[in-house]
Amino acid sequence: MKHPYPSIYFISTLLLTFFLIQEPCFAKKNQTCNPSSCGTLHNIRFPFRLKGDPKRCGLRRYELTCEDDVPVLALYSGKFNVQSINYNNYTIRLADPGVSDVQLQIQNHTSKFCFDAPSMPHYSLHRYNFSDGNLYVPYQYDQDQQPGSFRQILLSLHIIFLSCSNPVRDTGLYVAEADTSCLNGSSKGHLYAIAGSDLDSGHLKVGCQVKQVTMIFWNYSIHGDKYDNVSYVDIQNWMAYGFEISWLNGLCRYACGSGSGSGCSVNESTGSVQCANFCTYFGNGYNRCGLGIWLKIRELSKVLFPFLLAVTVTSVEAKFALGIISLIILLIFKWRRRHFSVYHIIEDLLQSNNNVTPIRYSYSQIRKMTKTFKERLGQGGFGTVYKGKLRSGQLVAVKILGKSQTNGQDFISEVATIGMIHHFDVVQLIGYCAEGSKRALIYEFMPHGSLDKYIFSKEEITNSVILSFERIYEISLGIARGIAYLHQGCDMQILHFDIKPHNILLDENFVPKVSDFGLAKLYPVDDSIVPLTAARGTLGYMAPELFYKNIGGVSYKADVYSFGKLLMEMAGRRKNLQLNGSRQGSSEESFSQIYFPAWIYNQFSEGNDIELMEDATEEEKSVAKKMIMVALWCIQLKPNDRPSMHQVVQMLEGEAQSLEMPPKPLMCPQDLPNVDRGFISKQKTADDSTNTFVEFEEATSYAIPENSESYREI
């Protein structure tokens, strides 16, 4: 008997053909490579490889280095010693170099220790640094009985080190008391180690602050959650053994892609990774498409066809009533989503990243630490910054975000971006608050405020601090290193899109910190050109390709351009474009009306000596010339003509004589195409961030409190 629905069967068969399991061939091309060795670690093979091995023998993202016969893996902002690689369960065991192969130092048969002792971890790392999109995850994947699915086995536990000014009586949670007088000669304190998976803000005692977080191996299926009543000897042994992470997640992404309908499984006989697509059918949820596919199609058709037939014969009145009900539900849903979707997005993000650091605070705690928002440090397009103080005594800057027009994406972007960054020249996010419509970010306090208060002439700066040119150079080098880390130091490249003096903060030692990631975007490191729906940034610092697509695609070179404009202002101690006033002692009338990069380039081209400051030494003149030459390279019109930030760091660290004269850059705003000249003319000064275009917004910066001390030349 001929089936009444042959065409539907044919279409279903054709569609499901595209979802059959495919065997990967990525491992076959590496069979000709011999395993590498480093120290006691042998059999280093695909996907891992040693630096210097042929590219075909492994993946660049899994490259190890051999340092003093010790295999090393670069992970986030640290370098960890590789203890072993298990190719059977796709895990790698790592140890912090500060604790590996170091005998526990016990003084007078007690568990006291010194925070600066070589047995302490060098890097802060917790399992919430990882996500499903990373190359590594702190889980071991165990294949379930059902083919094509995996069960995650958690393999890590946190060790949290805290420094307290007073002894803590809670011996049940705080263990391994130690004298921290070794931190400096005069300060006395106590150091504690806490073993656990989480640290609630309520457990943080008065006078205590988190100093370091590290991971250890912990098999929950064997030991469970019983990690109390441990000694510091146990903690040291755990840290010396290291921690395990799985690299199967990244290997699957490389072999099978990252689509929502793709996945992989492990061949039980060969141990190789197999790619699979997943299909859905009633009764068993998600299963791998494979044997018995025709039976599944028949089962699906038996359920689907009667349902479709019943729908087609439904009366018009019933469909009309259903439509009215659906319309009412849709209107209610849209109204509720308009008011609450932003909060749900933020809460979902924070729930999925509920980690030890940064700490989540309630809004009442925010009010308490700021003394009901008593001291305001500054205000910008994203919110207002207040000075605060934690229970431990640490000063912080609390940014209260205003109402967002981007569905909370500015807050999500800043938390997700800066939460994964741990770098000396990037501001540290200490905590956050997301309580209803109230959102706040808690940063480390920068007592010297933002850079724009220091780099301009004495008539323009608003404080009594005059930075020496040597300090200006060190600040510029620190900024370059921070931006280079954002571009290349993480699994994802982070584009800031708002590099300017307002967003460079200075700590008590005038060390620069890149801040304000409200406009930042995350992209895969392999993306040389990134998608951008609208231009974003501050006028005077925005790259030309953000306006004119024919110049080149948007990439990390946009941050290079912004850094070049910033570096030019730092070297010249003046704004790039000023529309009022004149320079004293200049033979040219209304000198400040000249676009500074154009003037300085012409002076270099004509071989004229440039007097950027009075009583400058020859060394200072050489450093100033080097900074200006690097800046001219950075502000080239075409993105391909600009160096990367890694090259910029090398140029700043090198000699000025080794730098070649760059081509003539885009000289002034009048050189831009007429189509946008009216738009450019709106700005009052080159750093006037109040005139915005689409997503241009002034990033929040804060000034030095009025009661701060006066300083001489630093």
N, C-alpha and C positions, 0 to 999 in steps of 0.2 A: 504493500500500500504506500502510495506516495505521501510524503509528509507535507502538511499544509503550509509549513513555514520554511521552505528551503533557503530562501534568500537571507533570512535572519541568521540561520545556522552558518551560512557561508560568510556573512559579515563578521559574526562572532569569531569564527575560526581564523579569519584573516587578521583581525585585530590582536587576538591572543598569540599569534605566531611571533609578534614582535617582543613578547615578554618571556621567551624561553630562556633557560639557563645557558650561559655562555662560559666556556673555560677561558680564564685569562692566560695570556701568553707572555706577560711581563717578566716572569721568572726565567723563562726558557732562554732569553737572550743573555742571561748572566751566568749560564752554566759553564762558560769558558773561563771565568775569572777564578783565580786561586784565592783561598781565604787569606786575610791579613792578620797580623799579630801585633800586639803592643804590650810589653811587660808580661804579666801573667795571663792576660786575656788573649786567647787564641780563637781561631775560627770566626773572625769578623767577616761576615758575608752579607749578601743582599738581604734586606734593603740598606744595611749599614755599609759604610766604607770609611777608610782612613783618608785623611787629607793627603793628597798626592796620588791616590789610586786612580786608575782610569775611570772616566765618568760613567762608562757602561757597567761598571762593577757595583754600582749602588746609586742611591738617590741623594741629591745634594742636601735635602732637608734632614737626612739621617747621617750626615757626615760627622765623624769623630776626629779628634786631634790626639796625637800622642805627645805628651809633655813629660819629659823626664821618665820615660818608660811607664807612664800612667795614662790609660785611655780617658779622654775627657769629652763630655757632651755639653754643649752650650744650650742651656734651657732657660728661657726668659732672660732675666738680667744676671744670671749666674753661670758658673762653670762647675759641673759636678763630675766626680770621679766615677767611672763605670766599673762596677764590681763584677757583674756577670750579665750575659745575654741568654735568655731561654727561648730558643726557636721553636720549642714544642708548644708553649702556651702564649707566645708572642709578648713576653714581658722582658723588661730591662731593669736591673737593680742598680741604683745610684746612691752615692754617699756624698755628703757635703765635705769639701776638702778640709774644713776646719776641724772635723771630728774623725775622719777616716784614718786608720792606722795610728791613732794616738792613744797612749795608755792613760787611763783615768788617774788624775792627780789628786790624791786624797791626803789632806793635811791632818796629822795627828789622829788618824783612823776615824775621821768624821766625813760627812758628805759635803763639806763646804767646798766651794770652788770660786774661781775668779772669772768675771765676765769676759775679760780680755785674754783669758788663757787659750792656748792653741786648740783645746778640746771643744771650743764653742763653735757653732755653725757660723759660716761667713755670710750666708745668704738667707733671706726670709722667703719661705715658700710654704704655701698651704694648698690643699687639694682643690679649693675653690678658685685657684688661678686657672684651673683647667676647665674646658668645656667640650661639648660633643664635637665642635668644629676644629679642635686642636689635633696636632699630630699625635700627641700622647694624652692619655687619660689615666687617672689613678684607680683603674678597675682592671680586673682580670675577666676576660670573656669566657664563659663556660657554656658550651653548646647544649641546649635542652634536648629532651628526647624527640621533640618535634623537629624535623629537618628544617634548616633555614632560619632558625631563631636562636638568640643568645640570651644568656642570663648573666647580669653583671655582678661580680663579686668584689666588694669594697676591700682594698688592701692597705689603707693608710690610716694613721692616727696622728693627731697634732701634738707637738710639744711646744708649749708657749712659755717664753721666758719673760718675767716681769721684774722690774727694779722698783723697790719700795723704800721710802725714806724711813719708815718705822717697821718694827717686826709685825708680822701677821699671825694672829692667834689661830686662824682656821687651818689646822694641820691636816684636815681631811681633804682639802682641795689644793692648798699651797704646800708643796713639798720641796725638799732640798734647799733649805735656807742657806744663804751664803753671804759673806761679807763683801761688799762691792767697793771697799776703799781702794782697790786697785784701779778703779776707773780714773781717779785723779788723786793727787796727793792729799787734799784736804777734805774732800767729800766722803761722808760715811753713809752707808746704806745697806740694803739687804736684797739679795737676788733669789727669786723663786722660780721653780719650773712646775708647770701644770700639764698633766697628761689628759687629753680628752679630745673630743671631736668638735667642740664649740666653746665659745667664751661669751657669756651674756654680759651686757654692760653692768647689770646688777651685781655680778661677781667681782667686779673690779674694785678693790679696796681703796680707801682714801690714801693718797700719797703714793699710789702704785701706777705704773704705766708700762705698756707692752714694749719690750725691747727687741724681741726676735721671735719668729715663728718658724718651725721646721716640721718636716714630715718624717715618720718612721713607718716601717713595715708592721702591719697588724692584721692577722687573719681572724676576722670576726666569726667565721664559721667554726673556728676551733676555740678561741679565747672569749668570744662574746664581747660584752661591754664592761667586763671586769678589769679595769685598769687603775683601780685605786690601791692605796697602801703600797705604793712602789717607792723605791729608793732612787737616789740620784745615780747610783751605780747601774741600776737597771736602765735608766734613761740613757746613760752614756753608752752602754752596750747596744741598746736599740739603735741609737744614732750611728754608731760605728758600723753596724750591720747594713744600714741604709734603708731605702724604701723602693718599692717596685711600682712601675707604671707600665701600661700596655701600649704598644705601638701598632696593634692590629687596626685601630680606628683609622689612623692615617694611611696605612697600607691599603685598606679597603677603598678609601677615597681615591687613592692613586690608581688602583686597578679597576674599580667599578664605577667611579664617578660619585657625585654627591647629590644626585636627584632624589626627590622624595619617594620615588618608586623603585629605587635600586638598593641593593644590599649585597652581602657576601656571606659565605659560609666556609667552614674548614672541612676539607676532605679527610675523613677519619683514617683512611688507609695511607694516604700520601702526606697528609699534613699541610697541603697546599691550599691557597685561598681560591675559592670559586665564586664567580659573580652570579647573581641571581636577581631576577625581577619578581615582585610579589603581586599576587592577584587576590581578590576578595571573593568569597562565595558564602552563601548562607550556611550556618551550622557550625563552621569551624573558624570563623574570624579570618585572620591573615595567615596564609600558608604560601609556601614557595610553589610557583607554577612548575609543573614537571610531569611525572607519570600520572596517569589517570585524569588528564586534563579534559578529555572528551566526556568522561562521566560527570565531571564538575559542570561542564557546559549544559549537559542535559538536566542536571539537578537545578541549575539556575533557571533554565527555560521553563521548567515545570512550575516554578514559583512566580516567575515574572509574567508569563503570558496570561494566565488567568487574571492577574491583577490589572494588567493593561486593558484586558477585555472588559472587566468590571468598570473601569474608569470611563471607557468610551461609551458605555450604555447608561451612564448616570444621567439622570434627568437634568434639564437646564435649570430648574428651580434649585436643585441641590447644589449645583456648581455655582450659581449666583450667590447663594447663602454662604457657601464656603469662601467665595471671593471676598464678600463683605467682611467676614470674620478675619480672613488673612490680612486684609487691608488695615483693619483696626489694630491687629497685633503688630503689623509692620510699623505703623505710625507710633505706637507706644514704644516699640523697640528702638526706633530711630531717636525718639525724644530722650529715652533713658541713656542710649549710647552717647548722645551728644554731651550729656552732663556727667556721665560716669566713666566713659571709655578711657579717658586720660588717667584716671585713678587706677583702673583695672590694669592698664598696661604697666604703669609704674610698680604696682604691687606685684604683678606677675614677674617682672624683672628682678625685683628685690628678693622674692621668694626663691627664684631659681639661682640667685647668687647670694644666698644667706650665709656669708662667710665670717671668719673671725675678724679680719681686717679688710675693709673699714667697718667700724662698729655702727650699728643702727641705734639711733636715739629717738626718743619720743619728743613731741613738740613741747611738752612741759619741761623736759630737760634742756631743750634749746633755749627756752625763755629764762631758765635758771642760770645757765652758763653765760648768757649775755646780759644778765641783770635786767631783764625785761627790755632788751634792745636799747640799752642806755647809751653806748658809745658807738656812733656810726663812723666807719672808716671811709666809705665811698659808696657811690651809686652809679649804675650803668644801665644799659639796655636790657640786661637779663635779670636784674634784681639789685638788692642793697646788701652791702657787706658790713657786718658788725664785729666788734672785738668781743671775744669771749674767753672764758677760763674753765678748764676741765676740773673735775674733783681732784685730780692728781696735781694740779697747779700749773699744768701746761697751758700756755696762751694759744688761742686758736682764732682764725678768721671764719666767721659764720656767714655764708651767703644765703640770704632768703630770696628765693626765686619768685618773680611776679607771675601774673597770669600769662599763660603761654597760648600762642596761636598755632602751635605746631603739634598739638595733641600730646604734649609732654615730651616731645622728641629731644628738646634741648637738654632737659634733665636726664633723660635716659642716655643720651649720647655722652654727656659728661661723666655720669656714673660708670657706664660700661667702658668708656675709653680710659679715663684716668685711674679707674679701679684696678686695671691690669698693669699699670706702669709703676716700675720701681727704679728710678734713676736719680742720681745726685742733682741733676740740673732740671728736674721736672717737679713741680709742686706736689706734695703728698696729700692725698685725700684720707683724712682720719676717720670720718664718719658721715652719715647722711640721715635725713629724716623724710619720710613720706607718710603723712598722716592726713587722710582725706585730701583736701585741696592744698594743704600746707606742705611745702617742699623746701628742703634746706640742704646745703652741703657744708661740711666742716673741714677746713683746710688747716695745715700748719700755719702759724702766724709769722708773717714776714715784717719785722719791725721797721725796716727801711722803706717799705712801700714799693711803688712801681718805678721803673727805670726812667720814665719821662720826666721825673722831678729832678734829675741829675745831669742829663747829657747835653742840655742846651746852655746858652750863654748865661753869664751871671745876671743879666737883666731879665732873663726869661724864667730862670728857675725860681721855685717858690719856697726854698729852704736854704739853710746856711751851709750845707755840705757841698764841697767842691771836690770831685773825684779826680785823682791824678790820672794821667794818660795811661800809665802802666795798669792801673786798676780798670780803666775803661777797656783796655785790650783784653785783660783776663775775663771780664764780664762777657765780651763779644765771643771769646773762645768757648766759654761755658754754654752760652746760648746755642752756638753752632753744634756742640756735642749733644745737647738735649734734643735739638730738632733732628739730628742724624739718628739718634736712638729711636725717635718716633717713626722715622721712615724705614729703618732696617733692623731695629733691635727686638721686635716682637714677631709672633707668627703672622700677624696682620699689620700692614703698613697703615700708620695713622697720619692723616693729612690734617694739619691744624687750621689752615685757611684764615687765620687772623693773627699773624705774627706782627706785633707792633710794640712800641715802648710801654703802652698801658698794660700789656699782658705779660710783661717781664717783671717779676717781683724779686726783691733783694732781701736776703736774710741778715742776721746780725753781723756777719762777716762779709757782706756785700757779695755773697755767692748768688748768681742768677738762678731763677726758677721759672721755667716756661709754665704759664697758667692759662686758665679760662678756655676750656675745651667745648664750649657751647656750640660752636660751628664746626667742630671736628667731624671727620668721616673716617670710617674703617673700610679698608679694601684689601683683597688678597695681595700678598707681596709680589706675585707674578704679574699683576696688572700694571703695565706701563702707562696706559691711558685709562682714566677712570670716568664713569658716567656722573654727570652733574646736571640736575634739572634746572638750576638757577644759579646765577653768580652769587657769591657770598664773600664777605670780608669788609674791610674798612678802606675808604677812599684814601689814596696816597700810598697804599701798601699793596694794592691788588695787582696781580699779574695781568698783562694785556690779554692773554688767551681766555680769561674769564669773560671778556667783552667781545672779542673778535675770534671766531672759530677758525678763520682761514690762517691764523698765525700758527696754530698747532693745538693738539688736544690737551686737556687738563690733566695734570699729573702732579707728582711731588715737587716738580720744578716750580709750581706756583708758590710753595713755601720758600723755595730758594730765592725767588724774586722778592718776596716780602722781607726776607732776612737781609737781602742786599740793600733795600731802601732803609731798613733799620740801621745796618752797619754804616751806611753813608752818613746818617744823622749822628751816629756815635762818633765817627772819625772827625766830622766837621763841626761837631757841637752846635748844630743849627738844624732847623727844619729844612727839608728839601725844597720847599716853595713857600716864600713869605711875601705877602702883598703889602706890607706896611713897613715904614722905617727905612733906615739906611745904615750902612756899616761905617763906623768912624775910622778915619785914616785911610779910606780907600779912595783912589783916584777916580773911580767910576761912580757916577751919581746913582742914587737909589740902588745900591748893590744888592740889597735883600730882595729886590723884585726879580732877580735872575734865578732861574732854575739851577740849584746848586750842582747836581751831577753834570749838567751841560758845561757850567763854568769850570769845574775842576777837571773835566776831561780835556777841555781846550788848553788849560794851563799845562797839563801833562804832555799834550801833543806838541806844544810850542817849546817845551823844555824849560819852563819858568819855575823858579822856586816858589813854594806855596807856604805862606805863613798862616797856619791855622790857629796858632796860639802864641801868646807872648812868652819870651824867655824859654822857648822849647830847646831841649838838648838835641844833639844829632841823632841819638838813639830814639828819642820820641818822634822826631821827624820821620825816621825810617819806618817806625811802627805805624805811624799815621798814613804814610804812603802805601804800606802793605795793605792796611785795612781798606783804603780807598780803591786800590787796584782790585782786591777781591770783591768789593761791592760792585764795581763796574762790570766785572764778569757775571755777577749774580743778576744784574738788572738788564741783561741782554734781551732784546725784543723777542727772539725766537726761543722757545723752551729748549730746543736741542743744543743751542749755543751756551746754555748755562751749565755750570758744574753741578754734581750731586753734593749733598751736604757732607758726605764723607770726604769728598775732594776739597770742599771748602775748609774743613778742619785741617787737612794736610797743608793747604795753602797758607792758612793763618799760622800754623806751627812752623812753617818753613821760613826761608829768607826772602826779603823783599826783592833782592836782585835776581832771584830765580823766576820771578813772575813775568810773563810776557804781557805786553800792552794789549788789552782787549780791543775788539772792534768797537766802533762808535755805537753806544746804546741808543734807545729811544730817548730823545733829549728832553722834551717838555710836553705838557698836556696839549699845546697848540698843534703838535705834530700828529695827534690822533685823527682818525677819519672824521669828516664833518658830521657823520650820522649821530655821533654821541657827544659832539662838542658842547651842545647846550646842557647836557647832563653833567659834564665835567665842570662847567663853569659855575655850577651850584655851590661847589665847596668853597668855604671861606679860606681854609688853609689846608695844606697837604695832609695833616693828621686830624682834620675835623671829622669826627666819626658820627656826627649827628645827622648828616645827610646820607641816607642809605638808599640802596637799590635792591629791591626784591628781598633778599635775606641779609642785607648789610645791617649789622647792629653793633652798637658800641659795647665791647666786652667790658665787664666790670673790673675796675682797678680801684685801689684805695691809696690814700695819701698817708703821710706820717702824722701822727697825732700832734696837736699844737704844742703840747707840753713836753715834746721830745727834746733831748739834749742837743746843744749845738756842737758841731764838729768842725775841725780844721780840715785841711786837704788830706784826703785818705790815701 
